[in-house]
Amino acid sequence: MKTYRTIQGDTWDLIALKMYPKIGGEKLIDILLEYNPEYMNFVILPANIILNVPDVLEPVVLNLPAWKR
């Protein structure tokens, strides 16, 4: 598990995009909220909050089209 220190103006979608850029980014907001329930009422986070960022495995897709392999 990693941590992330917020900067003024951070939002959940931006943090997810920063922490999970290759595996869905902002689609993983739910995971961040699950591991940081004490801050779930914030839409825009203040600076210097330490958030827990769990490791998420990159999904394996077996049937990729030829141009994506």
PQR file of N, CA, C, O and H, with PARSE charges and radii, in Angstrom:
ATOM      1  N   MET A   1       0.848  -1.169   0.000 -0.4000 1.5000
ATOM      2  CA  MET A   1       0.000   0.000   0.000 -0.0000 2.0000
ATOM      3  C   MET A   1       0.897   1.238   0.000  0.5500 1.7000
ATOM      4  O   MET A   1       1.909   1.302   0.697 -0.5500 1.4000
ATOM      5  N   LYS A   2       0.490   2.207  -0.801 -0.4000 1.5000
ATOM      6  CA  LYS A   2       1.198   3.479  -0.881 -0.0000 2.0000
ATOM      7  C   LYS A   2       0.384   4.546  -0.151  0.5500 1.7000
ATOM      8  O   LYS A   2      -0.734   4.306   0.305 -0.5500 1.4000
ATOM      9  H   LYS A   2      -0.332   2.154  -1.367  0.4000 1.0000
ATOM     10  N   THR A   3       0.975   5.713  -0.058 -0.4000 1.5000
ATOM     11  CA  THR A   3       0.249   6.866   0.467 -0.0000 2.0000
ATOM     12  C   THR A   3       0.386   8.018  -0.524  0.5500 1.7000
ATOM     13  O   THR A   3       1.275   8.036  -1.376 -0.5500 1.4000
ATOM     14  H   THR A   3       1.883   5.908  -0.428  0.4000 1.0000
ATOM     15  N   TYR A   4      -0.514   8.967  -0.383 -0.4000 1.5000
ATOM     16  CA  TYR A   4      -0.484  10.159  -1.231 -0.0000 2.0000
ATOM     17  C   TYR A   4      -0.776  11.360  -0.345  0.5500 1.7000
ATOM     18  O   TYR A   4      -1.759  11.358   0.397 -0.5500 1.4000
ATOM     19  H   TYR A   4      -1.236   8.953   0.309  0.4000 1.0000
ATOM     20  N   ARG A   5       0.062  12.380  -0.414 -0.4000 1.5000
ATOM     21  CA  ARG A   5      -0.158  13.623   0.331 -0.0000 2.0000
ATOM     22  C   ARG A   5      -0.849  14.613  -0.604  0.5500 1.7000
ATOM     23  O   ARG A   5      -0.330  14.953  -1.666 -0.5500 1.4000
ATOM     24  H   ARG A   5       0.860  12.382  -1.017  0.4000 1.0000
ATOM     25  N   THR A   6      -2.024  15.064  -0.188 -0.4000 1.5000
ATOM     26  CA  THR A   6      -2.799  15.956  -1.047 -0.0000 2.0000
ATOM     27  C   THR A   6      -2.163  17.332  -1.152  0.5500 1.7000
ATOM     28  O   THR A   6      -1.430  17.787  -0.273 -0.5500 1.4000
ATOM     29  H   THR A   6      -2.445  14.788   0.676  0.4000 1.0000
ATOM     30  N   ILE A   7      -2.478  17.969  -2.267 -0.4000 1.5000
ATOM     31  CA  ILE A   7      -2.140  19.376  -2.438 -0.0000 2.0000
ATOM     32  C   ILE A   7      -3.464  20.139  -2.521  0.5500 1.7000
ATOM     33  O   ILE A   7      -4.489  19.561  -2.881 -0.5500 1.4000
ATOM     34  H   ILE A   7      -3.073  17.600  -2.980  0.4000 1.0000
ATOM     35  N   GLN A   8      -3.447  21.396  -2.199 -0.4000 1.5000
ATOM     36  CA  GLN A   8      -4.666  22.206  -2.212 -0.0000 2.0000
ATOM     37  C   GLN A   8      -5.368  22.092  -3.559  0.5500 1.7000
ATOM     38  O   GLN A   8      -4.755  22.300  -4.606 -0.5500 1.4000
ATOM     39  H   GLN A   8      -2.614  21.865  -1.906  0.4000 1.0000
ATOM     40  N   GLY A   9      -6.645  21.762  -3.527 -0.4000 1.5000
ATOM     41  CA  GLY A   9      -7.418  21.673  -4.756 -0.0000 2.0000
ATOM     42  C   GLY A   9      -7.517  20.282  -5.353  0.5500 1.7000
ATOM     43  O   GLY A   9      -8.211  20.093  -6.352 -0.5500 1.4000
ATOM     44  H   GLY A   9      -7.143  21.593  -2.677  0.4000 1.0000
ATOM     45  N   ASP A  10      -6.835  19.293  -4.760 -0.4000 1.5000
ATOM     46  CA  ASP A  10      -6.950  17.925  -5.254 -0.0000 2.0000
ATOM     47  C   ASP A  10      -8.398  17.457  -5.182  0.5500 1.7000
ATOM     48  O   ASP A  10      -9.124  17.791  -4.246 -0.5500 1.4000
ATOM     49  H   ASP A  10      -6.271  19.446  -3.948  0.4000 1.0000
ATOM     50  N   THR A  11      -8.805  16.688  -6.173 -0.4000 1.5000
ATOM     51  CA  THR A  11     -10.111  16.037  -6.166 -0.0000 2.0000
ATOM     52  C   THR A  11      -9.871  14.535  -6.304  0.5500 1.7000
ATOM     53  O   THR A  11      -8.795  14.106  -6.723 -0.5500 1.4000
ATOM     54  H   THR A  11      -8.215  16.417  -6.934  0.4000 1.0000
ATOM     55  N   TRP A  12     -10.872  13.748  -5.952 -0.4000 1.5000
ATOM     56  CA  TRP A  12     -10.719  12.297  -5.970 -0.0000 2.0000
ATOM     57  C   TRP A  12     -10.376  11.782  -7.369  0.5500 1.7000
ATOM     58  O   TRP A  12      -9.551  10.879  -7.513 -0.5500 1.4000
ATOM     59  H   TRP A  12     -11.746  14.096  -5.613  0.4000 1.0000
ATOM     60  N   ASP A  13     -10.997  12.344  -8.383 -0.4000 1.5000
ATOM     61  CA  ASP A  13     -10.725  11.853  -9.735 -0.0000 2.0000
ATOM     62  C   ASP A  13      -9.302  12.173 -10.179  0.5500 1.7000
ATOM     63  O   ASP A  13      -8.667  11.363 -10.853 -0.5500 1.4000
ATOM     64  H   ASP A  13     -11.667  13.077  -8.266  0.4000 1.0000
ATOM     65  N   LEU A  14      -8.800  13.345  -9.807 -0.4000 1.5000
ATOM     66  CA  LEU A  14      -7.419  13.695 -10.169 -0.0000 2.0000
ATOM     67  C   LEU A  14      -6.410  12.819  -9.431  0.5500 1.7000
ATOM     68  O   LEU A  14      -5.398  12.415 -10.003 -0.5500 1.4000
ATOM     69  H   LEU A  14      -9.317  14.003  -9.259  0.4000 1.0000
ATOM     70  N   ILE A  15      -6.686  12.529  -8.165 -0.4000 1.5000
ATOM     71  CA  ILE A  15      -5.785  11.662  -7.393 -0.0000 2.0000
ATOM     72  C   ILE A  15      -5.778  10.261  -7.997  0.5500 1.7000
ATOM     73  O   ILE A  15      -4.715   9.664  -8.169 -0.5500 1.4000
ATOM     74  H   ILE A  15      -7.509  12.857  -7.700  0.4000 1.0000
ATOM     75  N   ALA A  16      -6.954   9.736  -8.317 -0.4000 1.5000
ATOM     76  CA  ALA A  16      -7.034   8.400  -8.920 -0.0000 2.0000
ATOM     77  C   ALA A  16      -6.290   8.364 -10.243  0.5500 1.7000
ATOM     78  O   ALA A  16      -5.597   7.390 -10.538 -0.5500 1.4000
ATOM     79  H   ALA A  16      -7.818  10.220  -8.177  0.4000 1.0000
ATOM     80  N   LEU A  17      -6.422   9.400 -11.031 -0.4000 1.5000
ATOM     81  CA  LEU A  17      -5.720   9.461 -12.312 -0.0000 2.0000
ATOM     82  C   LEU A  17      -4.207   9.507 -12.116  0.5500 1.7000
ATOM     83  O   LEU A  17      -3.466   8.880 -12.873 -0.5500 1.4000
ATOM     84  H   LEU A  17      -6.984  10.191 -10.791  0.4000 1.0000
ATOM     85  N   LYS A  18      -3.743  10.244 -11.107 -0.4000 1.5000
ATOM     86  CA  LYS A  18      -2.306  10.308 -10.812 -0.0000 2.0000
ATOM     87  C   LYS A  18      -1.769   8.966 -10.325  0.5500 1.7000
ATOM     88  O   LYS A  18      -0.678   8.546 -10.711 -0.5500 1.4000
ATOM     89  H   LYS A  18      -4.345  10.754 -10.492  0.4000 1.0000
ATOM     90  N   MET A  19      -2.548   8.295  -9.471 -0.4000 1.5000
ATOM     91  CA  MET A  19      -2.062   7.080  -8.823 -0.0000 2.0000
ATOM     92  C   MET A  19      -2.262   5.821  -9.673  0.5500 1.7000
ATOM     93  O   MET A  19      -1.516   4.852  -9.531 -0.5500 1.4000
ATOM     94  H   MET A  19      -3.434   8.636  -9.157  0.4000 1.0000
ATOM     95  N   TYR A  20      -3.255   5.836 -10.546 -0.4000 1.5000
ATOM     96  CA  TYR A  20      -3.555   4.664 -11.375 -0.0000 2.0000
ATOM     97  C   TYR A  20      -3.673   5.063 -12.851  0.5500 1.7000
ATOM     98  O   TYR A  20      -4.719   4.832 -13.457 -0.5500 1.4000
ATOM     99  H   TYR A  20      -3.860   6.623 -10.662  0.4000 1.0000
ATOM    100  N   PRO A  21      -2.650   5.643 -13.433 -0.5600 1.5000
ATOM    101  CA  PRO A  21      -2.783   6.159 -14.804  0.2800 2.0000
ATOM    102  C   PRO A  21      -2.964   5.090 -15.874  0.5500 1.7000
ATOM    103  O   PRO A  21      -3.565   5.358 -16.914 -0.5500 1.4000
ATOM    104  N   LYS A  22      -2.459   3.898 -15.640 -0.4000 1.5000
ATOM    105  CA  LYS A  22      -2.503   2.869 -16.677 -0.0000 2.0000
ATOM    106  C   LYS A  22      -3.652   1.882 -16.513  0.5500 1.7000
ATOM    107  O   LYS A  22      -3.872   1.043 -17.387 -0.5500 1.4000
ATOM    108  H   LYS A  22      -1.970   3.681 -14.795  0.4000 1.0000
ATOM    109  N   ILE A  23      -4.383   1.969 -15.411 -0.4000 1.5000
ATOM    110  CA  ILE A  23      -5.412   0.949 -15.155 -0.0000 2.0000
ATOM    111  C   ILE A  23      -6.778   1.549 -14.860  0.5500 1.7000
ATOM    112  O   ILE A  23      -7.528   1.003 -14.051 -0.5500 1.4000
ATOM    113  H   ILE A  23      -4.204   2.650 -14.701  0.4000 1.0000
ATOM    114  N   GLY A  24      -7.101   2.619 -15.476 -0.4000 1.5000
ATOM    115  CA  GLY A  24      -8.449   3.136 -15.345 -0.0000 2.0000
ATOM    116  C   GLY A  24      -8.566   4.481 -14.664  0.5500 1.7000
ATOM    117  O   GLY A  24      -9.616   5.120 -14.731 -0.5500 1.4000
ATOM    118  H   GLY A  24      -6.491   3.062 -16.134  0.4000 1.0000
ATOM    119  N   GLY A  25      -7.508   4.920 -14.013 -0.4000 1.5000
ATOM    120  CA  GLY A  25      -7.502   6.255 -13.417 -0.0000 2.0000
ATOM    121  C   GLY A  25      -8.741   6.584 -12.633  0.5500 1.7000
ATOM    122  O   GLY A  25      -9.016   5.962 -11.607 -0.5500 1.4000
ATOM    123  H   GLY A  25      -6.655   4.401 -13.958  0.4000 1.0000
ATOM    124  N   GLU A  26      -9.498   7.562 -13.108 -0.4000 1.5000
ATOM    125  CA  GLU A  26     -10.632   8.084 -12.367 -0.0000 2.0000
ATOM    126  C   GLU A  26     -11.745   7.057 -12.162  0.5500 1.7000
ATOM    127  O   GLU A  26     -12.643   7.288 -11.352 -0.5500 1.4000
ATOM    128  H   GLU A  26      -9.274   8.067 -13.941  0.4000 1.0000
ATOM    129  N   LYS A  27     -11.709   5.944 -12.865 -0.4000 1.5000
ATOM    130  CA  LYS A  27     -12.695   4.888 -12.648 -0.0000 2.0000
ATOM    131  C   LYS A  27     -12.474   4.179 -11.313  0.5500 1.7000
ATOM    132  O   LYS A  27     -13.342   3.434 -10.858 -0.5500 1.4000
ATOM    133  H   LYS A  27     -10.979   5.756 -13.522  0.4000 1.0000
ATOM    134  N   LEU A  28     -11.330   4.400 -10.686 -0.4000 1.5000
ATOM    135  CA  LEU A  28     -10.986   3.719  -9.434 -0.0000 2.0000
ATOM    136  C   LEU A  28     -11.193   4.599  -8.201  0.5500 1.7000
ATOM    137  O   LEU A  28     -10.623   4.327  -7.144 -0.5500 1.4000
ATOM    138  H   LEU A  28     -10.624   5.004 -11.055  0.4000 1.0000
ATOM    139  N   ILE A  29     -11.992   5.633  -8.327 -0.4000 1.5000
ATOM    140  CA  ILE A  29     -12.290   6.510  -7.195 -0.0000 2.0000
ATOM    141  C   ILE A  29     -12.869   5.715  -6.029  0.5500 1.7000
ATOM    142  O   ILE A  29     -12.534   5.977  -4.874 -0.5500 1.4000
ATOM    143  H   ILE A  29     -12.455   5.853  -9.185  0.4000 1.0000
ATOM    144  N   ASP A  30     -13.734   4.747  -6.322 -0.4000 1.5000
ATOM    145  CA  ASP A  30     -14.377   3.963  -5.270 -0.0000 2.0000
ATOM    146  C   ASP A  30     -13.366   3.282  -4.357  0.5500 1.7000
ATOM    147  O   ASP A  30     -13.576   3.190  -3.148 -0.5500 1.4000
ATOM    148  H   ASP A  30     -14.007   4.534  -7.260  0.4000 1.0000
ATOM    149  N   ILE A  31     -12.277   2.808  -4.937 -0.4000 1.5000
ATOM    150  CA  ILE A  31     -11.242   2.149  -4.133 -0.0000 2.0000
ATOM    151  C   ILE A  31     -10.597   3.153  -3.185  0.5500 1.7000
ATOM    152  O   ILE A  31     -10.385   2.847  -2.012 -0.5500 1.4000
ATOM    153  H   ILE A  31     -12.107   2.882  -5.919  0.4000 1.0000
ATOM    154  N   LEU A  32     -10.284   4.347  -3.680 -0.4000 1.5000
ATOM    155  CA  LEU A  32      -9.697   5.375  -2.815 -0.0000 2.0000
ATOM    156  C   LEU A  32     -10.647   5.749  -1.684  0.5500 1.7000
ATOM    157  O   LEU A  32     -10.225   5.899  -0.538 -0.5500 1.4000
ATOM    158  H   LEU A  32     -10.456   4.595  -4.633  0.4000 1.0000
ATOM    159  N   LEU A  33     -11.919   5.898  -2.004 -0.4000 1.5000
ATOM    160  CA  LEU A  33     -12.902   6.250  -0.975 -0.0000 2.0000
ATOM    161  C   LEU A  33     -13.053   5.133   0.056  0.5500 1.7000
ATOM    162  O   LEU A  33     -13.202   5.407   1.247 -0.5500 1.4000
ATOM    163  H   LEU A  33     -12.262   5.776  -2.935  0.4000 1.0000
ATOM    164  N   GLU A  34     -13.016   3.899  -0.381 -0.4000 1.5000
ATOM    165  CA  GLU A  34     -13.131   2.758   0.522 -0.0000 2.0000
ATOM    166  C   GLU A  34     -11.993   2.736   1.539  0.5500 1.7000
ATOM    167  O   GLU A  34     -12.208   2.396   2.702 -0.5500 1.4000
ATOM    168  H   GLU A  34     -12.895   3.676  -1.349  0.4000 1.0000
ATOM    169  N   TYR A  35     -10.793   3.092   1.113 -0.4000 1.5000
ATOM    170  CA  TYR A  35      -9.626   3.061   1.991 -0.0000 2.0000
ATOM    171  C   TYR A  35      -9.422   4.371   2.760  0.5500 1.7000
ATOM    172  O   TYR A  35      -8.529   4.454   3.603 -0.5500 1.4000
ATOM    173  H   TYR A  35     -10.618   3.368   0.168  0.4000 1.0000
ATOM    174  N   ASN A  36     -10.227   5.381   2.484 -0.4000 1.5000
ATOM    175  CA  ASN A  36     -10.115   6.678   3.147 -0.0000 2.0000
ATOM    176  C   ASN A  36     -11.501   7.221   3.507  0.5500 1.7000
ATOM    177  O   ASN A  36     -11.840   8.339   3.119 -0.5500 1.4000
ATOM    178  H   ASN A  36     -10.953   5.313   1.799  0.4000 1.0000
ATOM    179  N   PRO A  37     -12.303   6.450   4.238 -0.5600 1.5000
ATOM    180  CA  PRO A  37     -13.697   6.853   4.486  0.2800 2.0000
ATOM    181  C   PRO A  37     -13.832   8.139   5.288  0.5500 1.7000
ATOM    182  O   PRO A  37     -14.848   8.825   5.180 -0.5500 1.4000
ATOM    183  N   GLU A  38     -12.847   8.473   6.073 -0.4000 1.5000
ATOM    184  CA  GLU A  38     -12.928   9.689   6.891 -0.0000 2.0000
ATOM    185  C   GLU A  38     -12.902  10.973   6.062  0.5500 1.7000
ATOM    186  O   GLU A  38     -13.228  12.047   6.566 -0.5500 1.4000
ATOM    187  H   GLU A  38     -12.022   7.916   6.160  0.4000 1.0000
ATOM    188  N   TYR A  39     -12.515  10.859   4.793 -0.4000 1.5000
ATOM    189  CA  TYR A  39     -12.447  12.039   3.919 -0.0000 2.0000
ATOM    190  C   TYR A  39     -13.471  11.994   2.785  0.5500 1.7000
ATOM    191  O   TYR A  39     -13.427  12.833   1.885 -0.5500 1.4000
ATOM    192  H   TYR A  39     -12.250   9.986   4.384  0.4000 1.0000
ATOM    193  N   MET A  40     -14.382  11.039   2.814 -0.4000 1.5000
ATOM    194  CA  MET A  40     -15.294  10.859   1.679 -0.0000 2.0000
ATOM    195  C   MET A  40     -16.273  12.013   1.493  0.5500 1.7000
ATOM    196  O   MET A  40     -16.867  12.133   0.422 -0.5500 1.4000
ATOM    197  H   MET A  40     -14.418  10.357   3.545  0.4000 1.0000
ATOM    198  N   ASN A  41     -16.459  12.860   2.491 -0.4000 1.5000
ATOM    199  CA  ASN A  41     -17.367  14.006   2.344 -0.0000 2.0000
ATOM    200  C   ASN A  41     -16.711  15.199   1.652  0.5500 1.7000
ATOM    201  O   ASN A  41     -17.378  16.187   1.343 -0.5500 1.4000
ATOM    202  H   ASN A  41     -15.976  12.763   3.361  0.4000 1.0000
ATOM    203  N   PHE A  42     -15.419  15.105   1.413 -0.4000 1.5000
ATOM    204  CA  PHE A  42     -14.712  16.175   0.704 -0.0000 2.0000
ATOM    205  C   PHE A  42     -14.845  15.966  -0.798  0.5500 1.7000
ATOM    206  O   PHE A  42     -14.629  14.861  -1.296 -0.5500 1.4000
ATOM    207  H   PHE A  42     -14.877  14.303   1.664  0.4000 1.0000
ATOM    208  N   VAL A  43     -15.195  17.016  -1.514 -0.4000 1.5000
ATOM    209  CA  VAL A  43     -15.158  16.987  -2.970 -0.0000 2.0000
ATOM    210  C   VAL A  43     -13.806  17.520  -3.424  0.5500 1.7000
ATOM    211  O   VAL A  43     -13.148  16.935  -4.284 -0.5500 1.4000
ATOM    212  H   VAL A  43     -15.370  17.913  -1.110  0.4000 1.0000
ATOM    213  N   ILE A  44     -13.403  18.643  -2.829 -0.4000 1.5000
ATOM    214  CA  ILE A  44     -12.076  19.226  -3.050 -0.0000 2.0000
ATOM    215  C   ILE A  44     -11.327  19.097  -1.738  0.5500 1.7000
ATOM    216  O   ILE A  44     -11.752  19.622  -0.709 -0.5500 1.4000
ATOM    217  H   ILE A  44     -13.938  19.118  -2.130  0.4000 1.0000
ATOM    218  N   LEU A  45     -10.217  18.397  -1.787 -0.4000 1.5000
ATOM    219  CA  LEU A  45      -9.469  18.096  -0.570 -0.0000 2.0000
ATOM    220  C   LEU A  45      -8.501  19.216  -0.206  0.5500 1.7000
ATOM    221  O   LEU A  45      -7.914  19.841  -1.089 -0.5500 1.4000
ATOM    222  H   LEU A  45      -9.872  17.971  -2.623  0.4000 1.0000
ATOM    223  N   PRO A  46      -8.333  19.471   1.090 -0.5600 1.5000
ATOM    224  CA  PRO A  46      -7.330  20.443   1.504  0.2800 2.0000
ATOM    225  C   PRO A  46      -5.919  19.843   1.382  0.5500 1.7000
ATOM    226  O   PRO A  46      -5.759  18.644   1.155 -0.5500 1.4000
ATOM    227  N   ALA A  47      -4.940  20.673   1.532 -0.4000 1.5000
ATOM    228  CA  ALA A  47      -3.546  20.238   1.425 -0.0000 2.0000
ATOM    229  C   ALA A  47      -3.121  19.426   2.646  0.5500 1.7000
ATOM    230  O   ALA A  47      -3.677  19.579   3.733 -0.5500 1.4000
ATOM    231  H   ALA A  47      -5.070  21.647   1.717  0.4000 1.0000
ATOM    232  N   ASN A  48      -2.136  18.570   2.450 -0.4000 1.5000
ATOM    233  CA  ASN A  48      -1.424  17.827   3.479 -0.0000 2.0000
ATOM    234  C   ASN A  48      -2.237  16.761   4.190  0.5500 1.7000
ATOM    235  O   ASN A  48      -1.969  16.457   5.352 -0.5500 1.4000
ATOM    236  H   ASN A  48      -1.685  18.445   1.566  0.4000 1.0000
ATOM    237  N   ILE A  49      -3.217  16.191   3.522 -0.4000 1.5000
ATOM    238  CA  ILE A  49      -3.895  15.009   4.044 -0.0000 2.0000
ATOM    239  C   ILE A  49      -3.169  13.804   3.457  0.5500 1.7000
ATOM    240  O   ILE A  49      -2.886  13.762   2.260 -0.5500 1.4000
ATOM    241  H   ILE A  49      -3.434  16.438   2.577  0.4000 1.0000
ATOM    242  N   ILE A  50      -2.872  12.835   4.299 -0.4000 1.5000
ATOM    243  CA  ILE A  50      -2.220  11.610   3.843 -0.0000 2.0000
ATOM    244  C   ILE A  50      -3.307  10.573   3.570  0.5500 1.7000
ATOM    245  O   ILE A  50      -4.024  10.151   4.477 -0.5500 1.4000
ATOM    246  H   ILE A  50      -3.102  12.869   5.272  0.4000 1.0000
ATOM    247  N   LEU A  51      -3.416  10.172   2.305 -0.4000 1.5000
ATOM    248  CA  LEU A  51      -4.416   9.190   1.900 -0.0000 2.0000
ATOM    249  C   LEU A  51      -3.758   7.831   1.690  0.5500 1.7000
ATOM    250  O   LEU A  51      -2.615   7.740   1.241 -0.5500 1.4000
ATOM    251  H   LEU A  51      -2.833  10.515   1.568  0.4000 1.0000
ATOM    252  N   ASN A  52      -4.492   6.787   2.020 -0.4000 1.5000
ATOM    253  CA  ASN A  52      -4.051   5.425   1.733 -0.0000 2.0000
ATOM    254  C   ASN A  52      -4.400   5.102   0.286  0.5500 1.7000
ATOM    255  O   ASN A  52      -5.522   5.340  -0.163 -0.5500 1.4000
ATOM    256  H   ASN A  52      -5.420   6.860   2.385  0.4000 1.0000
ATOM    257  N   VAL A  53      -3.432   4.560  -0.432 -0.4000 1.5000
ATOM    258  CA  VAL A  53      -3.632   4.213  -1.841 -0.0000 2.0000
ATOM    259  C   VAL A  53      -3.264   2.733  -1.994  0.5500 1.7000
ATOM    260  O   VAL A  53      -2.086   2.382  -2.061 -0.5500 1.4000
ATOM    261  H   VAL A  53      -2.521   4.367  -0.067  0.4000 1.0000
ATOM    262  N   PRO A  54      -4.285   1.872  -2.049 -0.5600 1.5000
ATOM    263  CA  PRO A  54      -3.988   0.442  -2.159  0.2800 2.0000
ATOM    264  C   PRO A  54      -3.434   0.077  -3.524  0.5500 1.7000
ATOM    265  O   PRO A  54      -3.694   0.746  -4.524 -0.5500 1.4000
ATOM    266  N   ASP A  55      -2.665  -0.999  -3.539 -0.4000 1.5000
ATOM    267  CA  ASP A  55      -2.164  -1.524  -4.804 -0.0000 2.0000
ATOM    268  C   ASP A  55      -3.326  -2.188  -5.532  0.5500 1.7000
ATOM    269  O   ASP A  55      -4.125  -2.897  -4.921 -0.5500 1.4000
ATOM    270  H   ASP A  55      -2.453  -1.542  -2.727  0.4000 1.0000
ATOM    271  N   VAL A  56      -3.416  -1.960  -6.813 -0.4000 1.5000
ATOM    272  CA  VAL A  56      -4.452  -2.545  -7.647 -0.0000 2.0000
ATOM    273  C   VAL A  56      -3.755  -3.215  -8.819  0.5500 1.7000
ATOM    274  O   VAL A  56      -2.920  -2.611  -9.493 -0.5500 1.4000
ATOM    275  H   VAL A  56      -2.767  -1.383  -7.310  0.4000 1.0000
ATOM    276  N   LEU A  57      -4.109  -4.464  -9.049 -0.4000 1.5000
ATOM    277  CA  LEU A  57      -3.502  -5.189 -10.156 -0.0000 2.0000
ATOM    278  C   LEU A  57      -4.098  -4.734 -11.472  0.5500 1.7000
ATOM    279  O   LEU A  57      -5.295  -4.470 -11.579 -0.5500 1.4000
ATOM    280  H   LEU A  57      -4.787  -4.955  -8.502  0.4000 1.0000
ATOM    281  N   GLU A  58      -3.242  -4.651 -12.462 -0.4000 1.5000
ATOM    282  CA  GLU A  58      -3.694  -4.287 -13.802 -0.0000 2.0000
ATOM    283  C   GLU A  58      -4.459  -5.469 -14.384  0.5500 1.7000
ATOM    284  O   GLU A  58      -3.958  -6.593 -14.401 -0.5500 1.4000
ATOM    285  H   GLU A  58      -2.269  -4.866 -12.375  0.4000 1.0000
ATOM    286  N   PRO A  59      -5.674  -5.211 -14.861 -0.5600 1.5000
ATOM    287  CA  PRO A  59      -6.438  -6.331 -15.430  0.2800 2.0000
ATOM    288  C   PRO A  59      -5.773  -6.880 -16.684  0.5500 1.7000
ATOM    289  O   PRO A  59      -5.181  -6.137 -17.467 -0.5500 1.4000
ATOM    290  N   VAL A  60      -5.879  -8.182 -16.860 -0.4000 1.5000
ATOM    291  CA  VAL A  60      -5.313  -8.837 -18.029 -0.0000 2.0000
ATOM    292  C   VAL A  60      -6.441  -9.060 -19.029  0.5500 1.7000
ATOM    293  O   VAL A  60      -7.447  -9.698 -18.719 -0.5500 1.4000
ATOM    294  H   VAL A  60      -6.360  -8.785 -16.224  0.4000 1.0000
ATOM    295  N   VAL A  61      -6.261  -8.532 -20.217 -0.4000 1.5000
ATOM    296  CA  VAL A  61      -7.249  -8.697 -21.282 -0.0000 2.0000
ATOM    297  C   VAL A  61      -6.637  -9.619 -22.326  0.5500 1.7000
ATOM    298  O   VAL A  61      -5.593  -9.317 -22.906 -0.5500 1.4000
ATOM    299  H   VAL A  61      -5.444  -8.014 -20.469  0.4000 1.0000
ATOM    300  N   LEU A  62      -7.293 -10.731 -22.554 -0.4000 1.5000
ATOM    301  CA  LEU A  62      -6.731 -11.732 -23.447 -0.0000 2.0000
ATOM    302  C   LEU A  62      -7.136 -11.543 -24.902  0.5500 1.7000
ATOM    303  O   LEU A  62      -6.385 -11.928 -25.798 -0.5500 1.4000
ATOM    304  H   LEU A  62      -8.140 -10.976 -22.083  0.4000 1.0000
ATOM    305  N   ASN A  63      -8.279 -10.973 -25.156 -0.4000 1.5000
ATOM    306  CA  ASN A  63      -8.788 -10.864 -26.516 -0.0000 2.0000
ATOM    307  C   ASN A  63      -8.622  -9.456 -27.076  0.5500 1.7000
ATOM    308  O   ASN A  63      -9.591  -8.843 -27.524 -0.5500 1.4000
ATOM    309  H   ASN A  63      -8.889 -10.660 -24.429  0.4000 1.0000
ATOM    310  N   LEU A  64      -7.416  -8.955 -27.050 -0.4000 1.5000
ATOM    311  CA  LEU A  64      -7.161  -7.633 -27.597 -0.0000 2.0000
ATOM    312  C   LEU A  64      -7.124  -7.682 -29.119  0.5500 1.7000
ATOM    313  O   LEU A  64      -6.679  -8.670 -29.704 -0.5500 1.4000
ATOM    314  H   LEU A  64      -6.628  -9.452 -26.686  0.4000 1.0000
ATOM    315  N   PRO A  65      -7.588  -6.624 -29.750 -0.5600 1.5000
ATOM    316  CA  PRO A  65      -7.439  -6.576 -31.201  0.2800 2.0000
ATOM    317  C   PRO A  65      -5.959  -6.457 -31.565  0.5500 1.7000
ATOM    318  O   PRO A  65      -5.149  -6.012 -30.751 -0.5500 1.4000
ATOM    319  N   ALA A  66      -5.613  -6.851 -32.778 -0.4000 1.5000
ATOM    320  CA  ALA A  66      -4.216  -6.882 -33.208 -0.0000 2.0000
ATOM    321  C   ALA A  66      -3.519  -5.539 -33.066  0.5500 1.7000
ATOM    322  O   ALA A  66      -2.331  -5.500 -32.748 -0.5500 1.4000
ATOM    323  H   ALA A  66      -6.270  -7.212 -33.439  0.4000 1.0000
ATOM    324  N   TRP A  67      -4.227  -4.434 -33.293 -0.4000 1.5000
ATOM    325  CA  TRP A  67      -3.603  -3.124 -33.238 -0.0000 2.0000
ATOM    326  C   TRP A  67      -3.292  -2.685 -31.803  0.5500 1.7000
ATOM    327  O   TRP A  67      -2.569  -1.709 -31.604 -0.5500 1.4000
ATOM    328  H   TRP A  67      -5.193  -4.466 -33.551  0.4000 1.0000
ATOM    329  N   LYS A  68      -3.835  -3.399 -30.791 -0.4000 1.5000
ATOM    330  CA  LYS A  68      -3.559  -3.031 -29.390 -0.0000 2.0000
ATOM    331  C   LYS A  68      -2.528  -3.948 -28.744  0.5500 1.7000
ATOM    332  O   LYS A  68      -2.146  -3.715 -27.597 -0.5500 1.4000
ATOM    333  H   LYS A  68      -4.423  -4.192 -30.952  0.4000 1.0000
ATOM    334  N   ARG A  69      -2.074  -4.966 -29.429 -0.4000 1.5000
ATOM    335  CA  ARG A  69      -1.105  -5.908 -28.835 -0.0000 2.0000
ATOM    336  C   ARG A  69       0.271  -5.374 -28.845  0.5500 1.7000
ATOM    337  O   ARG A  69       1.197  -6.042 -28.384 -0.5500 1.4000
ATOM    338  H   ARG A  69      -2.385  -5.156 -30.360  0.4000 1.0000
TER
END
